[in-house]
């Protein structure tokens, strides 16, 4: 066996081990689509709150109108549901192509690692809505989403960890600059997801 054959065999063994210990059925294109959904949602939210003629300046007031709050909630919920459906559909399609099960020991570990921070952040956001702390919601969701990604990165691509770290940083900045909540939402859930999706797609797919 020459050196080239040996390297190829080592590469195949490494790939098999990675598939058994990592959940690699996450689609990069789904990340791009999820980012686009988030940008559309952020645009709808911005138009509803500030109108078409408003400039992207600092905001020293926050949404307190129950009708607007309800509208924003349903926009966020719609973006979440469409994003989940896209991620599940494209993940299953990629898993089928890789002959990998989408629900195995690794994906279960990933689900629980990501689920706890997301659930905690969602509950905290509902508490903030109930208390009227609307200026903290965008940053809080970004931080907890970043924590969820960082926790789940152990079971999937390492790029997920970097995405999580950037989400946490953006979330903390958003908490210090609450007037830019929608802008940071668009950057975190929108732009960062698109960049991450392109990187994963180019590198792994």
Order of alpha helices (4+ residues) and beta strands (2+ residues): alpha-alpha-alpha-alpha-alpha-alpha-alpha-alpha
